[in-house]
Amino acid sequence: PDDAIVEAQSAIKLDSLVDSPHYILGVCYMEKGMNSEAIVEFEKFLANYRDRGYIRDYKVKAEEYLAQLKKTP
């Protein structure tokens, strides 16, 4: 996840409105137990989401992950 975090952060620096790097960061942060950071990234992903066939599954998963994370104390 550390390499993926670096790459996703680099992509966001180039264009903060692109959606998929926020999803990648959310998943990586979640895997590392960084739940508050994951929530922020999934929310940014959903706010910037553009409907494209190959990324629709990401939207569904991001919504599921976000709901799960917000329930976790």
N, C-alpha and C positions, 0 to 999 in steps of 0.2 A: 503493500500500500504506500510506502514512503515515496517510491519513484513515481507512482501514479499521482500522488498528491502534488509533487513538484511539477509534473507535466500539466496537470489540470490548472494549477495556479498560474503557470506560464501562459496557458491559453486564455485564461480570464484576464490577464494583464493586457493581452492583445485586443480583446473585445469582451468587456464585462457583461454584455447582453446576450452572449451566446449561451445556450441552455445546457448542453450535454456536459461540459466540464463541471458545472455545479452539481449535476447528478453524480458524477464520478467522485467528486470531493465528498459529497454526502455519504456515499457508500463507504469510502475509505475511512472517513471520520467515525462512522458507525462501527466499523470493524475494529477500530482502535479504542472504542469506548468513549469517544469524544462526542457525546450525544448532543450537547448544546450547539456545537459547531455543525454537526450533521443536520440538525433542524434548520439552521440558518441556510445551509446550502440547498437542502431540498425545497425550502420556501423560495429561494432565488430561482432554482430550476423551474418550479411551477409558475412563477411570475413571468419568466422569460420564455416559457414553452411555446414552441412553434410546431404545429401539427405536421408531422412527416411520418410516413409509414414505418420506417425503421426505428423510430424513437417512441412510438405510442406505448410500447410495453414499459419503457422507462417511466412514463407518466403514471401508469397504473401502479408500478412498484414504488415510485416516489411517494404517492399518496398513501400507500399501505405503510411504508417505512415511517413516514411522518406521523401518521396516526398512532403507530406502535411506540415511537419515541416520545410522543407527547403524553402517553399513558404511563410511561416508565418514570418512577419517582426519582 
